[in-house]
Amino acid sequence: MSGRILMVVTVRLSGGGVAGYALRSCEAMGLPVDVAAIEEPGPAVRARVAGFGGALHVLRRNRDPLGYVLALRDVVRAGGYRTVWCHGNSATLAADLLGARLGGAAARIAHAHNTACSHMALHRLLRPLMNGLATHRFACGEAAGRFLYGDRPFTVCKNGVDTEAFAFSAAARRAARAALGFDAEAFVAGTVGRLDEAKDPLLLAEAFALLRRARPQARLLVVGDGPLGKAIAQRLAALGLAEAAVCVGARPDVPELLSAMDAFVLPSRHEGFPLALVEALCSGLPCLVADTVARETDVTGRAVFLPREAARFGEALAGLSPAPDALRAAAHAAVRAAGYDIRDTSAALRRLLLAAQEGRA
């Protein structure tokens, strides 16, 4: 098994975010990759790993850090993995890289995916160790790389999406709006992502309340699940907007739902390089983004960056008009031209991983 890569994902292994990017890349690259997850994934994720020929190892990372390092060491040693590729958001990747080194992996790759974390003191403490253990450093963007590695060199690996799948479709827009109960002419603001503190969907609820004052027929579409799912539903109800908003949970038909929207809102406290934003830009949506998100994420020039204030987002939403279908339909080509199609990003990532396996920088 020495020719196989072990990919360690230090966040919940799901279909979105960091894990979604990692899984999509494995599906597109055609390399022999096995996966180490920090908790038991659902059947859909298990099927995806099996689909690209990977074995799945479940290791409990957060409950017993020392036990996790030793367990990862044993997996690396038993599997004969010479390349271990670790995805994460902070310098706690030192634990994963240490397990890889103790297991005998020659190529130990850190891959950065965020620009902040909830444990900054520990992050700063562990950064020198993590940098010393990593033989290669990847990042989803410049800001994420600087956050994780400081002044150490790194390689940017663009987060790719399926630009053809996320291209705007007028037919899909009509069908999705009909299914959601939205009038064909209603202005629909929306978001896609995990409903948690980092994404701050409650700010979106407040901004939508302000939008409704200017556009009483406006609707809100929230796609995703997470710990704040109940809280946003309750806040919308308290604002008297329960009937104006639709929270659909996690859905597989995100391209169709993006086609149904007129504006995309990303009020996050911090992000690495959010795939949801790239997907929205691919669908030709005007995007309102918190100014805490790096400007490099605007790959087509259709994003507007705003202070994280409900009033600013509400005012900006009220001033938007739906983009013409022709303009939206052309957007996916611009995303691909900028280098963010999954076929192109996965080909580049494949070259980097093969170089790491061969001991090249």
N, C-alpha and C positions, 0 to 999 in steps of 0.2 A: 504493500500500500504506500510505499515511499513516494510514488508519483502523485498521490492524492493530496489535495489541500484541505486543511481543516479550517473552516470559517467559524469564528466565535462571535456570536451576537449577544451583546451585553444589555439589550433592552428586550421587552416582551416580543416574542417572535410572532408577528401578525402580518397581515397583508399590506400595512401602510407604514409610512415613516421610514426610519432607518432600516428596519427589518424588511419592509417591502422593497426598498431599493436593493438590498443585498440579495433577496430571493430572485428578483427580476434579472439582476445581473448574472446570477448563476444559471438561470434558464437560458439566457442569451449567449453566454460565453462558450458553452460547450466544453468546459474543463471539468475534470473529475473532482468534485467538491463534496465534502461531508460537512455537517453542521453540528455545532455545539450550542444548545439553547440553555437559558438560565431558569426556565420553567417549562412545564409540560405544554406544548402547543396544541391547538385544536386540530381536528381531522383534516380540515382544508389545507393547513400549512404542512401537515405530515404528508399529504398527497402531493403537494408541490415539491417537497424535498425528494420524495420517492420518484417523482416525475423526471427530475434531472439526474437521477441515479445516485442520490446521496444517502448516506447513512445518517441517522440522527442520534445524538448523545444529549441527554438531559442532565445538567449539573446545577445544583442549587448554589448560586453564586453569592447571594446577598445575606444568607443566614449565618454562614460560617466561612469567612474569607480564607482562613488558613486551610480548612478542609477542602474548599473549592480549588485552591492552588494545587494541592496534592492530588485531588481527583482529576484535574485537567492534565497534570503531569502524567498520570497513569494512562489517560486516554491517548495522549500524544505518543507516549512510549509504546503502548500496546499496538497502536495503529501504524507505527513507523512514519508518522507525519514529519516531513522535513520542512514544510511550509505551513505556518499558522497565521491566519488573517483575522485580526481582531477589530470589530466595529464598536465604537463607543462614543461617549459624550464628555469624558473627563479623564484626568490622569490616573484614575483608579484602574485604567487599562494596564497599569503596572502589574496588577495581580494576574491578569490573563497572559501577559508577556512573560512573567516569571514562570508560570506553569508551563508555558511553551518551551522556555529555555531549559528548565529542569527535565523536561521530557525529551530533550535532544533535538528540538527544531532548529535548523540552521537559519532559516528565513523567518523572522518574526515581524509581522507587519501591523502597525497601528493605523487605524482609519478613523479620522475625526469627523464628527457629524453635528457639532453644535458650537455655539458661541458663549455659553454660560452653563452653570450647573448650580445645584443647591448646596454644594459642600466646597466652597471656594478655598477654605483654609487647607483642607485635605488635598484638594487639587494642586495647590501650589507646593505643598510638602512633597507630594509624590511625583511631580513633573520631572525632576532630574533623574529619578530612578527609572521612570517610564521611558524617557528619552534614551537612557543608557541601555535599556533592554531591547529597544526596537532597532532592527536592522534596516527597516524601511518605514517611511512615514507618508501616509496618504491623507488627503482631506477633501471634503466635498466642495470647499471654496476657500478663498484666501482668508476670510475672517475666521472660519472654523479652524484652519491650520494654525493661525497665529495664536488663537486661544489655547489650543491643546499643546503646541510645541514651543511656544515662545519664539526665540530667535533661531531655533534649529531649522534646517532646510526641510522642505516637504514637497510632495507632488500633488497637484490638484487633479482629482478624478471627477469629472462633471457628472452630476446626477441626471440621468437620462430618463425620458418617458417615451412611450409609443406614440409618436406624433400623428401617425395615421389614425390610431384609435381615438385620440382626443381631439381630432379635427371637428370643427363645428358642423352640425347637421341641422338644417331647417326642419326636416322631417322628424328627427329625434326630438327637437324642441317642441314641436306641436304635440307629439305623442306623450312626452313627459309632462307637459303642462296639463294636458287633459287628464292624465292619470292622477296628478297631484291636486286637481281641482282649481288650477290657476286660470284666470281669464287670459285669453290670447294677448290682450293689450296691457296687462298689468306689468308694472315695473317690479322685477324680482331681484332682490339682493340675496347673496348666499355665501356660504363658506363650506369648506370640506376639511376635515381633520379630526384628530383626537380631541375630545372635549375635556381639557385639563387646565391646570393653572397656567402652564406655559403658553397655551393658545389663547387663553382669556376670552372665552365665548360670552361671558357676561357683559363685557364692554360692547360687544356686537348687539346684544339685546337693548342696551341703553341707546346706542346709535340708531337702531331701527325705530325705537319709539320717537326719536326726533325726526327721522325720515317720514314717518306716518303723519306728522303734523303738516308737512309740506305736500305729501302725496298720500292722501287717505286710502287710496286703493293699492298701495304698495304691498308686496308680500315678502316674506323671509323664508329661505330654505336652508336648513342646517343639516349637513350630512356628516355623520360620524358618531362615535360613542365614546364613553370614558367616564371618569369619576364625577364630572360636572354636568352630565347629561340631565339628571333630575333637577339640578339647580337652575339650569338655563330655562327649562320648561316652566319651573315655578316662577322665575323672574318674569318671563313673558306673560304668564297668567296674571301676576300682580300688576303688570303694566296695562292690563286689559287687551293684550295682543295675542292671546292663545288662538283665536280663530284666524288671525292674520299670518301666523307662522306655522310652518310644518317642519318638524324634527323627525327625520326618517331613519336615524341610526346609521350604522355602517352598511353600505350598499355596494354591490358589484358593478352597478350601472352608472358609475361616476361620470363617464363621458357624456351620457345622455342627460344627466342632471345638470352638468355644466352648460350644455347647450340650452337648457331651459332657463338659465339665469341671464340677467342683464348686467350684473356687477358682482365681483368677487371681493370679499373682505377678509383680510388677514391681520387681526389686531394683536399678534403674539408679543409676549414679553421678550422672547429671544427665539432665534432659529439658527440652524446651520445653513442649509440650502434647501428650503422647503419644496418638495416635489409637488405638493398641491398647488403652489403658486405657478410652477412651470406648466402644470396641466391646465390651469385656468388661462394662462397666457396663450397656450396652444389652442384653446377653444376661442380665442379672440376676445376675451372679456377684458374690459377696463378693470384694473385691480387697485384697490385701496389697501395700502400696506403700512403697518406701524414702522416708524422711523428707527425702531430698535433692530430691525432686520437690515442686513447688509445690502447696499445698493447694487452689488454685483448680481443679486438674484433677479433683477429686472432684465431678462435676456432679450426682450423685444422692444423695450421702451414704452410699454403700455401701462406700467405701474406708476402710481402716485404715492409718495411716502409722506405720512402724516404723524404728528405727535399722538401719543396714545391717550387721546381724550375723546370721549363719546361725542362731544359737541363738534369736534373737527371732522370726525367720520360721518356724523349725521348730516352736516352741512355739505360735505363733499358728495355724499350719496344723492342728496336732493338736487345737486347741480348736474348730475350725469344724465345723459340720454342714451338709449340703447344703440349699440353700434350696428351699422348696416350689415346685412347678412354677407354681402360680398367681402367686406373688410374682415369679418370674423372668419370666413371660410379660408382666407389667405394666411391667417396667422400661423397655422401649423408649419407651413413652409419656412416662415421666419425663424421659428424655434429650431427647426432642423438645421437651417443655415447657420445658426449661432452655435451649433455643435451639441445640441441637447437631445438628439434622438437616441433611444436606447440601443439601437443597432450600432451607432457610431461610438457611443460612450463605452459599451461593452467590449467592442473590438479594441479600444484603447486600453481598457482595464485588463483585458486578456494579455496584451503585450507586456504590461507592467508586472502582472503576476508571473508570467513565464520568465521574465528577466530576473525577478526575485528568486524563483526556483533555481535558476542557473547561477545565482550568486552575483548577478550584476546589479548595479545601483539603479 
